[in-house]
Amino acid sequence: MTGDNQGSHRADTWNGLANSVGSVLVRRDAFLDKPHGANTPALVVSGADDTILPTTMNRWIADRMPNAEAIEIEGAAHLVPVERP
């Protein structure tokens, strides 16, 4: 990318990241009311050391989904795929 396109791409990336973080940290309660409508199989994964979305919350989410299972990964916090690939 060159010129204006490069700056535009950075802005889009930053806006997407900011929106994602806001969804998880700021508007989390609105999301937590919705999983009960999901009928597809789901695996809700949490790190044993996660203080942002602890295992008790992930179990609560899984309990509201008809085809979900919650698991906890030892030795990981919030970024399970990075911390325990």
N, C-alpha and C positions, 0 to 999 in steps of 0.2 A: 504494500500500500504506500501511496505517496500523497503528499499535499494534504488537501482538506479531508480526503477519505480516511486517512490515518487518524486524524483527530476525532472524526465522527465515530470511527470504530471504537476508539478508547472511551468515548462518552457513552456509547451503547453498552459496552462491556461494564463500565462502572455503574450505569443505571440498572442493568440487570442484576449485578451483584448486590447493590444497595436494596433493590426490591426483594431479592431472595432473603437477605439478612432480616429485613423488616418483616417479612412474612413469618419467619421462624421466631424472632425475638419479640416483635411488637404486636403482631396480629395472631399470635399462636392460639389464643383461646377460641377465636373464630374457626380456625382449622380443626381444633380438637372436637368440635361438635359435629363434624361431617363424616367421619369414617364409618359410622353405622350404616350408611347407605351403600358401601362398597361390598359387592357380593363375590368378587374375584378372590382367589387365594392370595394371601398376603403373609409375608414374614416381616415382623416388626423387630428390628435389631437394635439393641442398645449396648453401650459399653458399661461395664460394671462401675467405672469411675466417672461416668457422665454426670455433671452437675447442672448442665443446661437443660437436658431432657432426660431425667433419671429413669431407671428401669421401672419404677412404680408407675410412672406416667405412660411408658410404652406398653406396659401390661394393661393399663386402663384403656388405651387405644385399641389394643388387640381384642380385649373382652367385648368391645362394642362392634366388632366386625365378625360376621358369621363364619367366615372361613380363614381366620387369621391365627397365627401362632407367634408368641413373643419369645425371643431368646436373648440371653445376656452373654456378652463376650468379656471374659476376664482379661485384664491387662490393657483395656481400651477405655477411652473416655468418649468424647462426642464425635470424633472422626474415625469410626471403627474401620472403614476400608483402608485408611491411611495407616492407622496405628497397629492393626492386626490383619494385614491383607490375606 
